[in-house]
Amino acid sequence: MAVAIAALALILLMLAAYRGMSVILMAPLLAMLAVFLTDPAAVPTAFSGLFMEKVATFLKLYFPVFLLGALFGKLVEISGFSRAIVTAVIGFVGAGRAIPAIMIVTALLTYGGVSVFVAVFAVYPFAAEMFRRADIPKRLVPATIGLGALTFTMDALPGTPQIQNVIPASFFGTTAWAAPVLGMIGSVVIAAAGLVYLNWRRRAMAAAGEGYGAPETLVNEPDRQEEAATVHPLVALLPLLVVGLGNLALTLLIPRITGGAEEVSIRLAGLPEPVTAKVTQQAALWAVEGALLMGIATILIFAFPVVARRFAEGSKAAVGGALLAGMNTAVEYGFGGVIAALPGFLVVKDALKAVPNPLINEAITVTTLAGITGSASGGLSIALAAMADQFVAAGDAAGIPREVLHRVASMASGGMDSLPHNGAVITLLAVTGLTHRQAYKDIFALTLIKTMTVFVVIAVYYLTGLV
């Protein structure tokens, strides 16, 4: 019965997300439903002392990353830098190679710190134009954008500032650059396999006589992209490079600045006690936050007149997006904290211990919870909040570096998360004017490729010992 209660809450959350209901509303309601069915008297305490505490903890740690990432992405867009990057990549790769060109553009933006939601809006007009000119079926556009934004740049490439690569650092005491060799290998496998699949689909559709699509059947078609870029592409790429290099530099500098201490304290005159922060938990977050601030400053230096005209409007949109994305993930984290405290989850947790291999155990647990919640960051947060200590203990006993635990957890979160109820998938389809029936099949193929690649990376580690 205990397992059924936990499963019911998870399934109802998945159904609620699939039907477009607000996770911010449904997560606490369903978490409290699970508590009520277990122990009705515990509901008030579980809500205030457990659910809301978990939400507050998540926001305290990660909301600055959401906020700075959203602002950076919006400034890349309104400064014209994204248009310049897209135009340059298309000119370099060639209009006839629409699929790799759009993948590269999207990968550059997301690896440079632009959130996937911003990248979709920035890239779609150019993707539609390129696919139309090359007569490639429009229903491949979401999967092509997804390959660049939702796979290797989200959680596999070392140093990526996306939240899915930052969350494990606070649990394992690692950095965003954890297991760089394994991350690079996984990225190459995902990108290569994804391109092979999408090009095979392109040829198969062409052989069947399918082109871009009849005008009367197309929805949300963008305006023709005839306007030339007004920024030099090297200038446009500079903020992305600054974020990447700044992240690396701060990752190396912060431990030196703090003298290798596990905690740092400051004493302020207005406080009776010193303020303390755990360096091992915060260092990776500080590095990403600092790097994003450097990227924002770079955009302002090179495009201040353009940005200043639209900053008020753009910053409001960025803050709104950050609040929505941050709260969505935080309430999923709170939901997971409640479910993890129920007797049913303890049964599941003990059952997962039956998987003897620590890395396979971790990968299965994380990707399963990401699939259930429809969120990579949400599933990752739930899994690590409940089981990080177990993963660390098993990994230490097997001699597995925590950097490998970080990379496997991060990559696994971006596996089965992209099921039909995933927010990024729904956004992709809405922006491109396509339905699940038209385009989800190819997105799901990338989901399978991404999920299998996690186990390829695990095999590479065991065969070679590479980290």
C-alpha positions in Angstrom: 0.0 0.0 0.0 2.8 2.4 0.9 4.4 1.9 -2.5 1.1 2.4 -4.3 0.6 5.8 -2.5 4.0 7.1 -3.6 3.5 5.7 -7.2 0.0 7.3 -7.3 1.4 10.7 -6.4 4.1 10.5 -9.0 1.8 9.2 -11.8 -0.7 12.0 -11.0 2.0 14.6 -11.2 3.1 13.2 -14.6 -0.5 13.3 -15.9 -1.0 16.8 -14.6 2.1 18.0 -16.4 1.0 16.1 -19.6 -2.4 17.9 -19.5 -0.7 21.3 -19.1 -1.6 21.9 -15.5 0.7 24.1 -13.4 3.4 22.1 -11.6 3.7 24.9 -9.1 0.1 24.2 -8.1 -0.1 20.5 -8.5 3.2 19.4 -6.9 2.3 20.6 -3.3 -1.3 19.4 -3.6 -0.2 15.9 -4.7 2.6 15.7 -2.2 0.2 16.5 0.6 -2.3 14.0 -0.9 0.4 11.3 -0.5 1.0 12.4 3.1 -2.7 12.5 3.9 -3.1 8.9 2.6 -0.2 7.9 4.8 -0.9 9.9 7.9 -3.6 12.6 7.8 -2.4 14.3 11.0 1.1 14.9 9.5 -0.1 17.1 6.6 0.4 20.6 8.2 3.9 19.7 9.5 5.0 18.0 6.3 3.9 21.0 4.3 5.6 23.7 6.3 8.5 21.8 7.8 9.4 19.5 4.8 7.9 20.6 1.5 8.5 24.4 1.9 11.9 23.9 3.5 13.0 21.9 0.5 11.6 24.6 -1.9 13.4 27.3 0.0 16.7 25.3 0.1 16.6 24.8 -3.7 15.9 28.4 -4.4 18.6 29.6 -2.1 21.1 27.5 -3.9 20.1 27.7 -7.5 17.8 30.6 -8.2 20.7 33.0 -9.0 21.8 30.6 -11.7 18.3 30.6 -13.2 18.1 34.4 -13.0 21.5 35.2 -14.4 21.1 32.6 -17.1 17.8 34.0 -18.2 19.1 37.5 -18.2 22.2 36.6 -20.2 20.1 34.7 -22.8 17.7 37.6 -23.2 20.6 40.1 -23.7 22.2 37.8 -26.3 18.8 37.9 -28.1 18.0 41.6 -27.9 21.6 42.7 -28.7 21.5 41.0 -32.0 24.3 38.6 -31.1 22.2 35.5 -31.6 21.3 36.6 -35.1 24.9 37.2 -35.9 26.0 33.8 -34.6 23.2 32.1 -36.6 24.1 33.9 -39.8 27.8 33.2 -39.5 27.3 29.5 -38.8 24.9 29.1 -41.7 27.4 30.9 -44.0 30.2 28.7 -42.8 28.4 25.3 -42.9 26.3 26.1 -45.9 22.6 26.5 -46.4 22.4 22.9 -47.9 23.5 21.4 -44.5 20.6 22.7 -42.6 20.5 20.0 -39.9 24.1 20.2 -38.8 24.1 24.0 -39.1 21.0 24.4 -36.8 22.5 21.8 -34.3 25.7 23.8 -34.1 24.0 27.1 -33.7 21.8 25.8 -30.9 24.7 24.0 -29.2 26.8 27.2 -29.3 24.0 29.2 -27.6 23.2 26.7 -24.9 26.8 25.8 -24.1 27.5 29.5 -23.9 24.9 29.9 -21.2 21.6 30.7 -23.1 18.7 28.7 -21.6 17.0 26.2 -23.9 13.8 28.2 -23.9 15.5 31.3 -25.1 17.5 29.3 -27.7 14.3 27.9 -29.2 12.9 31.3 -29.9 16.2 32.7 -31.2 16.9 29.8 -33.6 13.5 28.7 -34.9 13.0 31.5 -37.5 16.4 30.6 -39.1 15.8 26.9 -38.8 12.4 27.2 -40.6 13.9 29.3 -43.3 16.8 26.9 -43.9 14.6 23.9 -43.9 12.1 25.6 -46.3 14.9 26.5 -48.8 16.3 22.9 -48.6 12.8 21.4 -48.8 13.5 19.4 -45.6 10.2 18.4 -43.8 9.4 21.0 -41.1 8.6 18.3 -38.6 12.3 17.6 -38.2 12.9 21.1 -36.9 12.0 20.4 -33.2 14.3 17.3 -33.1 17.1 19.2 -34.8 16.9 22.1 -32.3 16.5 19.5 -29.5 19.7 17.7 -30.5 21.7 21.0 -30.0 19.9 22.1 -26.9 18.5 19.2 -24.9 21.3 16.6 -25.1 25.1 17.0 -25.0 25.3 20.7 -24.3 22.8 20.4 -21.4 24.6 17.9 -19.3 27.5 16.1 -21.0 29.9 18.7 -22.2 32.3 19.6 -19.3 31.8 23.1 -18.0 28.3 23.6 -19.4 26.6 26.2 -17.2 23.2 24.6 -17.6 21.5 23.8 -14.3 21.5 20.0 -14.9 25.3 20.1 -14.8 25.5 22.4 -11.8 23.1 20.5 -9.4 25.3 17.4 -8.8 28.2 19.6 -7.8 26.5 20.6 -4.5 25.9 17.0 -3.7 29.2 15.4 -4.7 31.6 18.4 -3.9 32.6 18.5 -7.6 32.7 21.2 -10.2 30.9 21.8 -13.5 34.1 20.4 -15.2 33.7 17.0 -13.6 34.9 14.0 -15.7 35.8 16.0 -18.8 37.0 13.0 -20.9 33.9 11.0 -20.3 31.8 14.1 -20.9 33.5 14.7 -24.2 33.2 11.1 -25.3 29.5 11.1 -24.4 29.0 14.4 -26.3 30.6 13.0 -29.5 28.5 9.8 -29.4 25.3 11.8 -28.9 26.0 14.4 -31.6 27.2 11.8 -34.1 24.4 9.3 -33.5 21.8 12.1 -33.5 23.0 13.5 -36.8 23.1 10.1 -38.4 19.5 9.5 -37.3 18.2 12.8 -38.5 19.9 12.6 -41.9 18.6 9.1 -42.3 15.1 10.4 -41.6 15.6 13.3 -44.0 16.6 10.8 -46.8 13.7 8.5 -46.0 11.2 11.3 -46.1 12.6 12.7 -49.4 12.3 9.2 -50.9 8.7 9.1 -49.9 8.2 12.5 -51.6 7.7 14.6 -48.4 9.0 18.1 -48.5 8.9 21.1 -46.2 5.1 21.0 -46.1 2.2 22.6 -47.9 1.7 26.3 -46.9 -1.9 25.7 -46.0 -0.9 23.0 -43.4 1.8 25.0 -41.7 1.3 26.9 -38.4 3.4 29.5 -36.7 5.5 30.2 -39.7 8.0 32.9 -39.0 8.7 35.9 -41.1 11.3 35.5 -43.8 14.8 36.1 -42.4 16.1 38.6 -44.9 17.5 41.2 -42.5 21.3 41.1 -42.3 23.2 40.8 -39.0 24.5 44.0 -37.7 27.1 42.6 -35.3 30.4 40.9 -36.3 30.2 37.2 -35.5 33.4 37.2 -33.5 32.0 40.0 -31.3 28.8 38.0 -30.9 30.7 34.9 -29.9 32.8 36.8 -27.3 30.2 36.7 -24.4 29.8 32.9 -24.9 33.6 32.5 -24.7 33.8 34.7 -21.7 31.2 32.6 -19.9 33.0 29.4 -20.7 36.5 30.6 -19.9 35.3 32.6 -16.8 33.6 29.4 -15.5 36.9 27.5 -15.9 39.0 30.3 -14.4 36.7 30.8 -11.3 36.5 27.0 -10.8 40.3 27.0 -10.4 40.6 30.3 -8.5 37.9 29.9 -5.9 39.6 27.0 -3.9 42.8 29.1 -3.9 41.1 32.2 -2.7 39.4 30.3 0.1 42.7 28.6 1.0 41.2 25.1 0.4 38.8 25.5 3.4 35.6 23.6 3.5 33.8 26.6 5.0 34.3 30.4 4.9 32.9 32.8 7.5 32.5 36.6 7.5 31.6 38.7 10.5 29.3 41.7 9.9 28.8 44.4 12.5 25.0 44.1 12.5 24.9 40.4 13.1 25.5 38.6 16.4 27.0 35.5 14.7 29.3 35.1 11.7 27.8 34.2 8.3 29.1 30.9 7.1 29.0 29.3 3.6 30.2 25.8 2.7 32.7 26.1 -0.1 32.4 22.5 -1.2 28.7 23.0 -1.8 28.8 26.6 -3.3 32.1 26.7 -5.3 30.6 25.4 -8.5 27.6 27.7 -8.2 29.8 30.7 -7.5 31.9 29.9 -10.6 28.9 29.7 -12.9 27.3 32.8 -11.4 30.5 34.8 -11.7 31.0 33.6 -15.3 27.4 34.6 -16.3 28.0 38.1 -14.7 31.1 38.4 -16.9 29.1 37.4 -20.0 26.4 40.0 -19.2 29.1 42.7 -18.7 30.7 41.8 -22.0 27.4 42.2 -23.9 26.8 45.6 -22.2 30.3 46.8 -23.2 29.9 45.9 -26.8 26.2 46.6 -27.3 25.1 49.0 -24.7 23.2 51.4 -27.0 21.1 48.6 -28.4 20.5 46.8 -25.1 19.7 50.0 -23.2 16.7 50.7 -25.5 15.1 47.3 -24.7 16.6 46.5 -21.3 13.6 47.3 -19.2 11.3 45.1 -21.2 13.8 42.4 -21.8 14.9 42.1 -18.2 11.3 41.8 -17.0 10.8 38.9 -19.4 14.0 37.3 -18.2 13.0 37.7 -14.6 9.6 36.2 -15.3 11.1 33.3 -17.1 13.6 32.7 -14.3 10.9 32.8 -11.7 8.7 30.3 -13.5 11.6 27.9 -14.3 13.1 28.2 -10.9 9.8 27.7 -9.1 8.8 24.8 -11.3 12.0 23.0 -10.4 11.9 24.0 -6.7 8.4 22.6 -6.2 9.5 19.4 -7.9 12.4 19.3 -5.5 10.0 19.8 -2.6 7.7 17.2 -4.0 10.6 14.7 -4.2 11.6 15.5 -0.6 8.2 14.6 0.6 7.9 11.4 -1.4 11.4 10.4 -0.3 10.2 10.6 3.3 7.3 8.3 2.9 7.4 4.6 3.6 6.7 3.7 0.0 9.9 5.4 -1.3 12.0 3.6 1.3 10.8 0.3 -0.2 11.7 1.5 -3.7 15.1 2.8 -2.4 15.8 -0.6 -0.9 14.7 -2.3 -4.1 17.1 -0.2 -6.1 20.0 -1.3 -3.9 19.5 -4.7 -5.6 21.2 -3.2 -8.6 24.8 -4.0 -7.6 26.7 -1.7 -9.8 26.8 1.9 -8.3 26.9 3.8 -11.6 24.1 1.7 -13.3 22.1 2.1 -10.1 22.5 5.8 -10.2 21.8 6.1 -13.9 18.6 4.1 -13.7 17.4 5.9 -10.6 18.0 9.4 -12.0 16.6 8.9 -15.5 13.5 7.1 -14.1 12.7 10.0 -11.8 13.4 12.5 -14.6 11.0 10.6 -16.8 8.3 10.5 -14.2 8.5 14.2 -13.4 9.2 15.2 -17.0 12.1 17.4 -15.9 15.8 16.7 -16.0 16.6 19.1 -13.2 13.5 18.1 -11.2 14.2 14.3 -11.4 17.9 14.9 -10.7 17.1 17.0 -7.6 14.7 14.4 -6.3 17.1 11.5 -6.9 20.1 13.2 -5.3 18.2 14.7 -2.4 17.0 11.2 -1.5 19.9 9.0 -2.5 23.1 11.0 -2.9 24.6 9.6 0.3 23.9 6.1 -0.9 25.5 6.8 -4.3 28.6 8.3 -2.6 29.0 5.4 -0.2 28.6 2.8 -2.9 31.0 4.7 -5.2 33.6 5.2 -2.5 33.4 1.5 -1.7 34.0 0.6 -5.4 36.7 3.2 -5.8 34.7 5.3 -8.2 35.7 9.0 -8.3 32.9 11.4 -7.4 33.5 13.2 -10.7 32.3 10.1 -12.5 29.2 10.0 -10.2 28.6 13.7 -11.1 28.8 13.1 -14.9 26.7 10.0 -14.9 24.0 11.6 -12.8 24.0 14.7 -14.9 23.8 12.8 -18.2 21.2 10.4 -16.9 18.9 13.4 -15.9 18.7 14.3 -19.6 17.7 10.9 -20.7 14.1 9.9 -20.2 13.2 13.4 -19.1 12.1 14.4 -22.6 8.9 12.3 -22.6 5.7 14.0 -24.0 5.0 15.9 -20.8 8.4 17.6 -20.6 8.2 21.4 -20.5 10.9 21.9 -23.1 9.3 19.5 -25.5 6.0 21.2 -25.2 7.6 24.6 -25.7 9.5 23.3 -28.8 6.4 22.0 -30.4 4.3 25.1 -29.5 6.9 27.5 -30.9 7.3 25.5 -34.1 3.6 25.1 -34.6 3.7 21.3 -34.6 1.9 18.6 -32.7 3.2 15.6 -30.8 1.7 13.4 -33.5 3.7 15.2 -36.2 7.1 15.6 -34.5 7.5 13.8 -31.3 8.6 10.5 -32.8 12.0 12.0 -33.8 12.4 13.8 -30.4 11.8 10.4 -28.7 14.5 8.8 -30.9 16.9 11.3 -29.6 15.7 10.5 -26.0 16.6 6.9 -26.6 20.0 7.8 -28.0 20.7 10.0 -25.1 19.6 7.4 -22.5 21.7 4.7 -24.1 24.8 6.9 -24.3 24.9 7.1 -20.5 25.5 3.4 -20.4 28.1 3.8 -23.1 29.9 6.3 -20.9 29.7 3.9 -17.9 31.2 1.1 -20.1 34.0 3.4 -21.3 34.9 4.2 -17.7 35.0 0.6 -16.6 37.0 -0.5 -19.7 39.5 2.3 -19.7 39.4 4.0 -16.3 39.2 7.4 -18.1 37.7 10.3 -16.1 
